[in-house]
């Protein structure tokens, strides 16, 4: 049972990063975004999950390429 909770904790910590970032940008709760992805996945037979993975990949690439610098001397 400990393995189950370890996997659950991993996905709660890292798996919902996409939903949290989308919710912050839109100014809504992350729970609403997660629920929308779940309903979209069931309604379109997996398209919501594919969209979620695409957005997660895109955010990861964006984070690697774009880094916010606080001043000119952070080169």
SULZI-V854052 format. One record per backbone hydrogen bond with DSSP energy under -1.0 kcal/mol. CO is the residue of the C=O (numbers start at 1). NH is the residue of the N-H. E is the energy in kcal/mol with one decimal. If there is no record, write none. Layout:
# SULZI-V854052
CO:NH:E, CO:NH:E
This chain:
# SULZI-V854052
1:5:-1.7, 2:6:-2.2, 3:7:-2.3, 4:8:-2.6, 5:9:-2.6, 6:10:-2.1, 7:11:-2.2, 8:12:-2.1, 9:13:-2.3, 10:14:-2.8, 14:17:-1.0, 16:20:-2.2, 17:21:-2.3, 18:22:-2.3, 19:23:-2.5, 20:24:-2.3, 21:25:-1.9, 22:26:-2.2, 23:27:-1.7, 23:28:-1.9, 29:33:-1.2, 30:34:-2.6, 31:35:-2.4, 32:36:-2.1, 33:37:-2.3, 34:38:-2.2, 35:39:-2.7, 36:40:-2.6, 37:41:-2.0, 38:42:-2.1, 39:43:-2.6, 40:44:-1.9, 41:46:-2.3, 46:50:-2.1, 47:51:-2.6, 48:52:-2.4, 49:53:-2.4, 50:54:-2.2, 51:55:-2.5, 52:56:-2.4, 53:57:-2.3, 54:58:-2.4, 55:59:-2.6, 56:60:-1.9, 57:61:-2.2, 58:62:-2.5, 59:63:-2.4, 60:64:-1.7, 61:65:-2.1, 62:66:-3.0, 71:74:-1.0
